[in-house]
């Protein structure tokens, strides 16, 4: 069976860059603190969504295996067994 599909690799530094830019804009007076906090909250929600998707992939694969009649017994079933 082929390897499980993978989500795209996380690009390091991307969320930190957004937070840094928001902090710089806040310090310069271009945006208010509420905007900075909303950005951080949106990033946290996005990260939680990625984690949920990463957890759903193996769970769905297990569900499919069991639905198709597979099992996780240590000994495989023999052909013609009752």
Residue pairs with C-beta under 8 A, 6 or more apart in sequence:
4 57
4 58
4 61
5 57
7 50
7 53
7 54
7 57
10 50
15 43
15 47
18 39
18 43
19 39
19 40
19 43
22 31
22 35
22 36
22 39
22 40
23 36
25 31
25 36
26 32
26 33
26 35
26 36
71 77
